[in-house]
Protein backbone atom coordinates (compact mmCIF):
# COMPACT_ATOMS: atom_id res chain seq x y z
CA UNK A 1 0.00 0.00 0.00
CA UNK A 2 1.43 3.35 -1.06
CA UNK A 3 0.59 6.27 1.15
CA UNK A 4 0.12 9.57 -0.64
CA UNK A 5 1.58 12.63 1.05
CA UNK A 6 -1.00 15.26 1.71
CA UNK A 7 -0.04 18.74 0.75
CA UNK A 8 -0.48 21.38 3.40
CA UNK A 9 -3.44 23.61 2.65
CA UNK A 10 -2.50 26.98 1.19
CA UNK A 11 -2.77 29.86 3.60
CA UNK A 12 -4.91 32.83 2.60
CA UNK A 13 -4.96 36.53 3.29
CA UNK A 14 -7.72 35.78 5.79
CA UNK A 15 -5.41 33.34 7.62
CA UNK A 16 -2.73 36.03 7.68
CA UNK A 17 -5.12 38.70 8.96
CA UNK A 18 -6.24 36.35 11.75
CA UNK A 19 -2.74 36.07 13.20
CA UNK A 20 -2.32 37.74 16.60
CA UNK A 21 -1.40 41.41 16.37
CA UNK A 22 2.35 41.89 16.38
CA UNK A 23 3.07 38.52 14.74
CA UNK A 24 6.17 38.78 12.57
CA UNK A 25 4.98 36.87 9.54
CA UNK A 26 4.75 37.06 5.78
CA UNK A 27 2.43 35.32 3.34
CA UNK A 28 4.35 34.20 0.25
CA UNK A 29 2.87 31.87 -2.34
CA UNK A 30 0.29 30.49 0.09
CA UNK A 31 2.78 29.78 2.87
CA UNK A 32 3.22 31.63 6.15
CA UNK A 33 6.80 32.46 7.09
CA UNK A 34 7.44 33.57 10.65
CA UNK A 35 10.56 35.42 11.69
CA UNK A 36 12.10 36.16 15.06
CA UNK A 37 12.75 39.76 16.00
CA UNK A 38 15.88 41.11 14.32
CA UNK A 39 19.10 41.16 16.30
CA UNK A 40 21.22 44.19 17.19
CA UNK A 41 23.40 44.41 14.01
CA UNK A 42 20.28 44.28 11.84
CA UNK A 43 18.53 46.97 13.89
CA UNK A 44 21.55 49.29 13.89
CA UNK A 45 21.87 49.09 10.09
CA UNK A 46 18.12 49.47 9.62
CA UNK A 47 18.02 52.57 11.81
CA UNK A 48 20.96 54.23 10.07
CA UNK A 49 19.59 53.50 6.61
CA UNK A 50 16.15 54.76 7.57
CA UNK A 51 17.48 58.06 8.95
CA UNK A 52 19.69 58.70 5.94
CA UNK A 53 17.03 57.82 3.38
CA UNK A 54 14.22 59.64 5.18
CA UNK A 55 16.32 62.82 5.48
CA UNK A 56 17.27 62.66 1.80
CA UNK A 57 13.76 61.87 0.53
CA UNK A 58 11.85 64.28 2.78
CA UNK A 59 14.23 67.18 2.05
CA UNK A 60 13.43 66.79 -1.65
CA UNK A 61 9.72 65.99 -1.33
CA UNK A 62 10.23 62.70 -3.19
CA UNK A 63 7.78 60.57 -1.18
CA UNK A 64 7.87 58.61 2.05
CA UNK A 65 10.09 55.95 3.66
CA UNK A 66 8.72 53.28 6.01
CA UNK A 67 10.36 50.65 8.20
CA UNK A 68 9.29 47.27 9.56
CA UNK A 69 6.95 46.25 10.87
CA UNK A 70 4.72 47.60 8.08
CA UNK A 71 2.80 45.16 5.89
CA UNK A 72 2.91 45.41 2.12
CA UNK A 73 -0.03 43.76 0.32
CA UNK A 74 1.37 43.14 -3.15
CA UNK A 75 -0.82 42.87 -6.28
CA UNK A 76 0.05 39.14 -6.45
CA UNK A 77 -1.83 38.56 -3.18
CA UNK A 78 1.35 38.01 -1.19
CA UNK A 79 1.94 39.99 2.01
CA UNK A 80 5.48 40.90 2.95
CA UNK A 81 7.20 42.99 5.59
CA UNK A 82 10.32 44.53 4.06
CA UNK A 83 12.88 46.04 6.40
CA UNK A 84 12.60 49.40 4.62
CA UNK A 85 10.57 50.67 1.70
CA UNK A 86 10.11 53.86 -0.27
CA UNK A 87 6.94 55.00 -2.00
CA UNK A 88 7.37 57.86 -4.48
CA UNK A 89 5.18 60.95 -4.18
CA UNK A 90 3.20 59.98 -7.29
CA UNK A 91 2.34 56.58 -5.77
CA UNK A 92 1.41 57.60 -2.22
CA UNK A 93 -2.19 56.53 -2.88
CA UNK A 94 -1.09 52.93 -2.20
CA UNK A 95 -0.24 53.85 1.40
CA UNK A 96 -3.33 53.34 3.50
CA UNK A 97 -3.52 51.43 6.78
CA UNK A 98 -0.80 49.32 5.13
CA UNK A 99 0.76 49.49 1.71
CA UNK A 100 -1.66 48.06 -0.84
CA UNK A 101 0.28 47.94 -4.07
CA UNK A 102 3.86 48.05 -5.26
CA UNK A 103 6.47 50.20 -3.48
CA UNK A 104 9.08 51.89 -5.65
CA UNK A 105 12.05 50.65 -3.57
CA UNK A 106 12.32 47.72 -1.18
CA UNK A 107 15.31 47.09 1.09
CA UNK A 108 15.96 43.78 2.83
CA UNK A 109 18.67 43.42 5.48
CA UNK A 110 20.08 39.91 5.72
CA UNK A 111 19.95 38.27 9.13
CA UNK A 112 18.56 34.86 10.14
CA UNK A 113 20.04 31.99 8.09
CA UNK A 114 16.68 30.91 6.66
CA UNK A 115 15.89 34.53 5.85
CA UNK A 116 19.01 34.98 3.73
CA UNK A 117 17.88 32.56 1.00
CA UNK A 118 14.36 33.98 1.20
CA UNK A 119 15.64 37.55 0.69
CA UNK A 120 18.16 36.65 -2.03
CA UNK A 121 15.90 34.37 -4.07
CA UNK A 122 12.24 34.08 -3.07
CA UNK A 123 11.56 37.71 -2.17
CA UNK A 124 13.79 39.05 -4.94
CA UNK A 125 11.73 37.12 -7.50
CA UNK A 126 8.47 38.10 -5.80
CA UNK A 127 9.37 41.81 -5.83
CA UNK A 128 10.39 41.57 -9.49
CA UNK A 129 7.13 39.81 -10.37
CA UNK A 130 5.20 42.65 -8.71
CA UNK A 131 7.20 45.38 -10.45
CA UNK A 132 9.19 46.89 -7.54
CA UNK A 133 11.44 49.29 -9.44
CA UNK A 134 14.54 48.90 -7.27
CA UNK A 135 15.64 46.30 -4.71
CA UNK A 136 18.55 46.54 -2.27
CA UNK A 137 20.04 43.63 -0.35
CA UNK A 138 22.05 44.80 2.65
CA UNK A 139 24.53 42.39 4.24
CA UNK A 140 25.63 43.59 7.71
CA UNK A 141 28.17 40.76 8.06
CA UNK A 142 29.94 41.43 4.75
CA UNK A 143 29.22 45.19 5.03
CA UNK A 144 27.92 45.36 1.48
CA UNK A 145 24.85 46.63 -0.33
CA UNK A 146 23.66 45.20 -3.64
CA UNK A 147 21.36 47.28 -5.84
CA UNK A 148 19.08 45.67 -8.42
CA UNK A 149 16.84 47.40 -10.96
CA UNK A 150 13.66 46.04 -12.50
CA UNK A 151 14.02 45.23 -16.19
CA UNK A 152 11.63 43.11 -18.27
CA UNK A 153 10.02 41.40 -15.26
CA UNK A 154 13.26 40.50 -13.46
CA UNK A 155 16.13 42.20 -11.68
CA UNK A 156 19.41 43.18 -13.22
CA UNK A 157 22.37 43.95 -10.95
CA UNK A 158 23.06 47.68 -10.91
CA UNK A 159 25.79 47.94 -8.31
CA UNK A 160 27.71 46.17 -5.57
CA UNK A 161 28.87 48.61 -2.91
CA UNK A 162 31.44 48.04 -0.18
CA UNK A 163 32.78 50.15 2.70
CA UNK A 164 34.95 52.45 0.55
CA UNK A 165 32.13 53.12 -1.93
CA UNK A 166 29.23 55.53 -2.08
CA UNK A 167 25.98 53.85 -3.04
CA UNK A 168 24.22 55.36 -6.04
CA UNK A 169 20.64 54.62 -6.96
CA UNK A 170 19.05 54.88 -10.40
CA UNK A 171 15.73 55.61 -8.69
CA UNK A 172 17.05 58.24 -6.27
CA UNK A 173 19.36 59.90 -8.76
CA UNK A 174 20.93 62.50 -6.45
CA UNK A 175 21.66 60.02 -3.65
CA UNK A 176 25.33 59.43 -2.80
CA UNK A 177 25.36 57.30 0.35
CA UNK A 178 28.77 56.44 1.86
CA UNK A 179 28.43 52.74 2.67
CA UNK A 180 30.82 53.03 5.61
CA UNK A 181 28.27 55.27 7.35
CA UNK A 182 25.60 52.56 7.13
CA UNK A 183 27.78 50.03 8.95
CA UNK A 184 29.67 52.34 11.34
CA UNK A 185 29.54 51.30 15.00
Secondary structure, DSSP 8 states (H G I E B T S, - for coil): ------------HHHHHTS-TT--EEEETTEEEE-----HHHHHHHHHHHHHHHHHHHHHT-EEEEESS--EE-TTS-EE--SEEEEEGGGGGGBSSSEES--SEEEEE--SHHHHHIIIIIHHHHHHHTT-SEEEEEETTTTEEEEEEEETTEEEEEEEE-TTSEEE-SSSTT-EEEHHHHH--
